[in-house]
Amino acid sequence: MPERSRASSAHISPSAHYTGYVWYRHRLAEPAFVTAFGRFVHKLLWPVTWGARVGFGLDIEAFLLQRHLQIDAQLTAAIEQGGVRQVVEIACGLSPRGRRFCARYPQLRYVEADLPAMAARKRLLLHGEGWLGGEHQVRAVDILAEQGRHSLAALFAELDRRQPVLVITEGLVNYFPLALIEGFWSRLATELRGFAGATYLTELYPDLREHPRYRQLRWGVELIGRLTRGSYPLHYRDHGEIVAGFQRCGFATVQVFDPSADTLSLGLPPARVPGLVRVIQAQV
Ligand SMILES: C[S@@+](CC[C@H](N)C(=O)[O-])C[C@H]1O[C@@H](n2cnc3c(N)ncnc32)[C@H](O)[C@@H]1O
Protein backbone atom coordinates (compact mmCIF):
# COMPACT_ATOMS: atom_id res chain seq x y z
CA MET A 1 0.00 0.00 0.00
CA PRO A 2 1.47 3.38 -0.89
CA GLU A 3 2.51 5.42 2.18
CA ARG A 4 0.59 8.40 0.76
CA SER A 5 -2.79 6.62 1.08
CA ARG A 6 -1.99 5.50 4.58
CA ALA A 7 -1.04 9.03 5.64
CA SER A 8 -4.25 10.49 4.18
CA SER A 9 -6.35 7.93 6.03
CA ALA A 10 -5.30 9.49 9.36
CA HIS A 11 -7.21 12.66 8.40
CA ILE A 12 -10.42 10.70 8.88
CA SER A 13 -9.83 10.21 12.61
CA PRO A 14 -11.15 13.64 13.80
CA SER A 15 -14.62 12.66 12.52
CA ALA A 16 -14.74 10.08 15.34
CA HIS A 17 -14.91 12.93 17.86
CA TYR A 18 -18.07 14.26 16.19
CA THR A 19 -19.86 10.91 16.10
CA GLY A 20 -18.65 10.18 19.65
CA TYR A 21 -20.39 13.35 20.79
CA VAL A 22 -23.56 12.40 18.88
CA TRP A 23 -23.70 8.99 20.62
CA TYR A 24 -23.35 10.78 23.97
CA ARG A 25 -26.08 13.33 23.12
CA HIS A 26 -28.46 10.47 22.43
CA ARG A 27 -27.65 8.68 25.69
CA LEU A 28 -25.73 5.85 24.10
CA ALA A 29 -22.43 6.83 25.76
CA GLU A 30 -21.11 7.94 29.12
CA PRO A 31 -19.57 11.46 29.44
CA ALA A 32 -16.06 9.94 29.31
CA PHE A 33 -16.49 9.46 25.55
CA VAL A 34 -16.96 13.20 24.97
CA THR A 35 -13.99 15.28 23.84
CA ALA A 36 -13.73 19.05 23.72
CA PHE A 37 -13.07 18.75 19.98
CA GLY A 38 -16.20 16.65 19.43
CA ARG A 39 -18.33 19.16 21.31
CA PHE A 40 -16.73 22.06 19.38
CA VAL A 41 -17.29 20.49 15.94
CA HIS A 42 -20.88 19.63 16.84
CA LYS A 43 -21.51 23.26 17.75
CA LEU A 44 -19.71 24.52 14.66
CA LEU A 45 -21.80 22.33 12.35
CA TRP A 46 -25.08 23.03 14.13
CA PRO A 47 -26.28 25.73 11.64
CA VAL A 48 -25.67 23.30 8.75
CA THR A 49 -27.31 20.30 10.40
CA TRP A 50 -30.22 22.48 11.60
CA GLY A 51 -30.70 23.93 8.08
CA ALA A 52 -30.62 20.47 6.47
CA ARG A 53 -33.19 19.19 8.95
CA VAL A 54 -35.60 22.13 8.82
CA GLY A 55 -35.14 22.98 5.13
CA PHE A 56 -34.94 19.53 3.56
CA GLY A 57 -36.00 17.01 6.18
CA LEU A 58 -32.45 15.62 6.22
CA ASP A 59 -31.67 14.86 9.85
CA ILE A 60 -27.98 13.93 10.01
CA GLU A 61 -28.19 12.66 13.59
CA ALA A 62 -31.23 10.53 12.72
CA PHE A 63 -29.22 8.89 9.91
CA LEU A 64 -26.33 8.26 12.31
CA LEU A 65 -28.66 6.74 14.90
CA GLN A 66 -30.36 4.57 12.28
CA ARG A 67 -27.06 2.98 11.26
CA HIS A 68 -25.76 2.67 14.82
CA LEU A 69 -28.90 1.06 16.23
CA GLN A 70 -29.40 -1.26 13.25
CA ILE A 71 -25.84 -2.55 13.73
CA ASP A 72 -26.58 -2.94 17.47
CA ALA A 73 -29.73 -4.93 16.63
CA GLN A 74 -27.87 -7.28 14.24
CA LEU A 75 -25.06 -7.73 16.78
CA THR A 76 -27.54 -8.50 19.58
CA ALA A 77 -29.24 -11.14 17.41
CA ALA A 78 -25.87 -12.67 16.46
CA ILE A 79 -24.91 -12.98 20.14
CA GLU A 80 -28.26 -14.15 21.46
CA GLN A 81 -29.35 -16.37 18.58
CA GLY A 82 -26.18 -16.99 16.58
CA GLY A 83 -23.84 -17.98 19.39
CA VAL A 84 -21.25 -15.28 18.62
CA ARG A 85 -18.73 -14.93 21.47
CA GLN A 86 -16.00 -12.82 19.82
CA VAL A 87 -16.43 -9.44 18.16
CA VAL A 88 -13.89 -7.25 16.38
CA GLU A 89 -14.91 -3.64 15.83
CA ILE A 90 -12.56 -2.03 13.31
CA ALA A 91 -12.44 1.81 13.11
CA CYS A 92 -14.04 1.89 16.56
CA GLY A 93 -13.12 5.56 17.09
CA LEU A 94 -14.85 6.91 20.18
CA SER A 95 -17.85 4.64 19.79
CA PRO A 96 -19.29 3.33 23.08
CA ARG A 97 -20.54 0.07 21.53
CA GLY A 98 -17.70 -2.05 22.95
CA ARG A 99 -18.30 -0.67 26.41
CA ARG A 100 -22.08 -1.19 26.19
CA PHE A 101 -21.90 -4.75 24.88
CA CYS A 102 -19.18 -5.83 27.33
CA ALA A 103 -21.29 -4.51 30.20
CA ARG A 104 -24.34 -6.39 28.88
CA TYR A 105 -22.52 -9.64 27.96
CA PRO A 106 -19.57 -10.10 30.37
CA GLN A 107 -18.40 -13.33 28.63
CA LEU A 108 -18.09 -11.61 25.26
CA ARG A 109 -14.61 -11.13 23.83
CA TYR A 110 -14.63 -7.65 22.27
CA VAL A 111 -11.61 -6.33 20.40
CA GLU A 112 -11.78 -2.67 19.41
CA ALA A 113 -9.34 -1.61 16.71
CA ASP A 114 -8.35 1.61 14.96
CA LEU A 115 -5.32 3.41 13.56
CA PRO A 116 -2.51 3.49 16.16
CA ALA A 117 -3.13 7.04 17.47
CA MET A 118 -6.88 6.58 17.83
CA ALA A 119 -6.39 3.10 19.34
CA ALA A 120 -4.01 4.61 21.94
CA ARG A 121 -6.58 7.28 22.77
CA LYS A 122 -9.38 4.71 23.12
CA ARG A 123 -7.22 2.46 25.28
CA LEU A 124 -6.44 5.37 27.59
CA LEU A 125 -10.10 6.34 27.80
CA LEU A 126 -11.36 2.84 28.61
CA HIS A 127 -8.47 2.09 30.94
CA GLY A 128 -8.94 5.39 32.78
CA GLU A 129 -12.54 4.47 33.54
CA GLY A 130 -11.58 0.95 34.63
CA TRP A 131 -13.52 -0.58 31.72
CA LEU A 132 -10.67 -2.31 29.93
CA GLY A 133 -9.16 -5.71 30.59
CA GLY A 134 -10.24 -9.31 30.54
CA GLU A 135 -12.17 -9.89 27.38
CA HIS A 136 -12.31 -6.23 26.30
CA GLN A 137 -9.19 -5.08 24.44
CA VAL A 138 -8.00 -2.37 22.06
CA ARG A 139 -5.60 -3.04 19.17
CA ALA A 140 -3.97 -0.95 16.44
CA VAL A 141 -4.92 -1.79 12.86
CA ASP A 142 -4.77 -0.16 9.47
CA ILE A 143 -7.31 -1.60 7.04
CA LEU A 144 -5.00 -0.62 4.17
CA ALA A 145 -1.97 -2.47 5.52
CA GLU A 146 -1.55 -5.67 3.54
CA GLN A 147 1.10 -7.04 5.87
CA GLY A 148 2.92 -6.28 9.09
CA ARG A 149 1.88 -5.64 12.67
CA HIS A 150 -1.10 -3.42 11.77
CA SER A 151 -2.53 -5.77 9.14
CA LEU A 152 -5.78 -7.72 9.39
CA ALA A 153 -3.81 -10.96 9.59
CA ALA A 154 -2.04 -9.72 12.75
CA LEU A 155 -5.33 -8.57 14.28
CA PHE A 156 -7.11 -11.88 13.69
CA ALA A 157 -4.12 -14.00 14.75
CA GLU A 158 -5.12 -13.51 18.41
CA LEU A 159 -8.65 -14.86 18.00
CA ASP A 160 -10.02 -18.36 18.46
CA ARG A 161 -10.68 -19.74 14.97
CA ARG A 162 -12.80 -22.58 16.34
CA GLN A 163 -15.40 -20.02 17.47
CA PRO A 164 -17.61 -17.85 15.26
CA VAL A 165 -16.51 -14.24 14.94
CA LEU A 166 -18.38 -11.05 14.06
CA VAL A 167 -16.60 -8.05 12.56
CA ILE A 168 -18.00 -4.52 12.50
CA THR A 169 -16.98 -1.39 10.67
CA GLU A 170 -19.05 1.74 11.12
CA GLY A 171 -18.42 5.17 9.63
CA LEU A 172 -15.44 3.94 7.65
CA VAL A 173 -16.03 2.57 4.19
CA ASN A 174 -17.31 5.69 2.38
CA TYR A 175 -14.12 7.58 3.17
CA PHE A 176 -12.30 5.40 0.62
CA PRO A 177 -12.60 4.89 -3.15
CA LEU A 178 -14.45 1.71 -4.05
CA ALA A 179 -11.37 -0.10 -5.39
CA LEU A 180 -9.50 0.45 -2.10
CA ILE A 181 -12.40 -0.60 0.09
CA GLU A 182 -13.13 -3.65 -2.07
CA GLY A 183 -9.46 -4.59 -1.55
CA PHE A 184 -10.05 -4.41 2.21
CA TRP A 185 -13.25 -6.44 1.96
CA SER A 186 -11.48 -9.13 -0.09
CA ARG A 187 -8.66 -9.38 2.48
CA LEU A 188 -11.27 -9.45 5.26
CA ALA A 189 -13.24 -12.26 3.57
CA THR A 190 -10.01 -14.27 3.21
CA GLU A 191 -9.29 -13.86 6.95
CA LEU A 192 -12.87 -14.72 7.91
CA ARG A 193 -12.85 -17.99 5.95
CA GLY A 194 -10.43 -19.32 8.57
CA PHE A 195 -13.11 -19.18 11.32
CA ALA A 196 -15.80 -21.70 12.28
CA GLY A 197 -18.36 -19.04 11.31
CA ALA A 198 -18.05 -15.39 10.44
CA THR A 199 -20.29 -12.37 9.94
CA TYR A 200 -19.38 -8.89 8.77
CA LEU A 201 -21.58 -5.89 9.58
CA THR A 202 -21.08 -2.48 8.05
CA GLU A 203 -23.02 0.54 7.01
CA LEU A 204 -22.80 1.96 3.53
CA TYR A 205 -24.04 5.12 1.79
CA PRO A 206 -25.07 4.15 -1.77
CA ASP A 207 -25.33 6.54 -4.72
CA LEU A 208 -29.14 6.81 -4.64
CA ARG A 209 -29.66 9.06 -7.68
CA GLU A 210 -33.43 8.66 -7.59
CA HIS A 211 -33.63 9.88 -3.95
CA PRO A 212 -35.83 13.01 -3.65
CA ARG A 213 -33.01 14.80 -1.80
CA TYR A 214 -30.15 13.62 -4.00
CA ARG A 215 -28.88 17.15 -4.77
CA GLN A 216 -28.68 18.05 -1.06
CA LEU A 217 -27.05 14.68 -0.38
CA ARG A 218 -24.30 15.56 -2.88
CA TRP A 219 -23.70 18.87 -1.04
CA GLY A 220 -23.48 17.00 2.27
CA VAL A 221 -21.04 14.50 0.85
CA GLU A 222 -18.91 17.34 -0.54
CA LEU A 223 -18.90 18.98 2.90
CA ILE A 224 -17.83 15.78 4.70
CA GLY A 225 -15.02 15.36 2.15
CA ARG A 226 -13.78 18.91 2.74
CA LEU A 227 -13.99 18.65 6.52
CA THR A 228 -11.96 15.44 6.53
CA ARG A 229 -9.56 16.70 3.83
CA GLY A 230 -10.38 13.82 1.54
CA SER A 231 -13.45 12.67 -0.33
CA TYR A 232 -16.61 10.76 0.51
CA PRO A 233 -17.49 8.59 -2.49
CA LEU A 234 -20.88 6.88 -2.52
CA HIS A 235 -20.67 3.18 -3.31
CA TYR A 236 -23.00 1.17 -5.57
CA ARG A 237 -26.30 2.33 -7.05
CA ASP A 238 -28.80 -0.11 -5.53
CA HIS A 239 -29.48 -3.34 -3.66
CA GLY A 240 -28.41 -5.54 -6.59
CA GLU A 241 -25.07 -3.76 -7.01
CA ILE A 242 -24.36 -3.99 -3.27
CA VAL A 243 -24.98 -7.74 -3.21
CA ALA A 244 -22.90 -8.29 -6.38
CA GLY A 245 -20.06 -6.14 -4.98
CA PHE A 246 -19.81 -8.06 -1.71
CA GLN A 247 -20.06 -11.39 -3.53
CA ARG A 248 -17.18 -10.33 -5.79
CA CYS A 249 -15.14 -9.72 -2.63
CA GLY A 250 -15.78 -13.25 -1.38
CA PHE A 251 -18.94 -13.00 0.75
CA ALA A 252 -21.39 -15.77 -0.09
CA THR A 253 -24.48 -14.46 1.74
CA VAL A 254 -25.35 -10.78 1.72
CA GLN A 255 -28.31 -9.07 3.36
CA VAL A 256 -29.07 -5.38 2.90
CA PHE A 257 -31.10 -3.52 5.52
CA ASP A 258 -32.67 -0.08 5.17
CA PRO A 259 -32.96 1.05 8.83
CA SER A 260 -35.34 3.88 7.89
CA ALA A 261 -37.93 1.25 6.91
CA ASP A 262 -38.20 -0.10 10.45
CA THR A 263 -37.45 2.76 12.82
CA LEU A 264 -40.11 1.57 15.28
CA SER A 265 -38.23 -1.62 16.13
CA LEU A 266 -35.03 0.44 16.54
CA GLY A 267 -36.82 2.72 19.04
CA LEU A 268 -36.58 5.73 16.70
CA PRO A 269 -39.23 8.14 15.44
CA PRO A 270 -40.54 7.52 11.89
CA ALA A 271 -38.15 8.62 9.14
CA ARG A 272 -39.09 11.90 7.41
CA VAL A 273 -37.43 11.02 4.10
CA PRO A 274 -36.50 7.71 2.45
CA GLY A 275 -33.35 6.27 4.02
CA LEU A 276 -29.88 7.21 2.80
CA VAL A 277 -27.92 4.60 4.70
CA ARG A 278 -27.90 0.82 4.35
CA VAL A 279 -26.59 -1.76 6.80
CA ILE A 280 -24.98 -4.80 5.21
CA GLN A 281 -24.72 -8.19 6.90
CA ALA A 282 -22.42 -10.48 4.96
CA GLN A 283 -21.19 -14.01 5.57
CA VAL A 284 -18.34 -15.87 3.90
C1 LIG B 1 -16.20 8.53 11.35
S1 LIG B 1 -15.08 7.75 12.45
C2 LIG B 1 -16.16 6.46 13.00
C3 LIG B 1 -15.86 6.03 14.40
C4 LIG B 1 -16.88 5.07 15.01
N1 LIG B 1 -16.93 3.82 14.28
C5 LIG B 1 -18.24 5.70 15.08
O1 LIG B 1 -19.12 5.32 14.30
O2 LIG B 1 -18.42 6.59 15.92
C6 LIG B 1 -13.94 6.92 11.36
C7 LIG B 1 -12.90 6.07 12.07
O3 LIG B 1 -12.14 5.36 11.09
C8 LIG B 1 -10.82 5.27 11.55
N2 LIG B 1 -9.93 4.97 10.40
C9 LIG B 1 -9.58 5.79 9.39
N3 LIG B 1 -8.74 5.18 8.56
C10 LIG B 1 -8.54 3.93 9.04
C11 LIG B 1 -7.74 2.83 8.63
N4 LIG B 1 -6.99 2.90 7.55
N5 LIG B 1 -7.77 1.70 9.37
C12 LIG B 1 -8.52 1.63 10.50
N6 LIG B 1 -9.31 2.64 10.94
C13 LIG B 1 -9.30 3.78 10.23
C14 LIG B 1 -10.58 6.64 12.14
O4 LIG B 1 -9.43 6.68 12.96
C15 LIG B 1 -11.89 6.89 12.87
O5 LIG B 1 -11.84 6.43 14.19
The ligand as a Gaussian input file, in Angstrom:
#p B3LYP/6-31G(d) Opt

LIG

0 1
 C      -16.204000       8.532000      11.349000
 S      -15.082000       7.755000      12.449000
 C      -16.157000       6.458000      13.002000
 C      -15.861000       6.031000      14.396000
 C      -16.875000       5.069000      15.008000
 N      -16.927000       3.824000      14.284000
 C      -18.240000       5.703000      15.082000
 O      -19.120000       5.323000      14.304000
 O      -18.424000       6.592000      15.916000
 C      -13.943000       6.915000      11.364000
 C      -12.898000       6.073000      12.068000
 O      -12.143000       5.356000      11.094000
 C      -10.823000       5.268000      11.548000
 N       -9.928000       4.969000      10.404000
 C       -9.584000       5.792000       9.394000
 N       -8.737000       5.177000       8.556000
 C       -8.541000       3.925000       9.044000
 C       -7.741000       2.825000       8.632000
 N       -6.987000       2.903000       7.549000
 N       -7.771000       1.701000       9.371000
 C       -8.525000       1.633000      10.497000
 N       -9.308000       2.639000      10.936000
 C       -9.300000       3.780000      10.231000
 C      -10.580000       6.641000      12.135000
 O       -9.428000       6.680000      12.960000
 C      -11.888000       6.887000      12.873000
 O      -11.838000       6.430000      14.186000

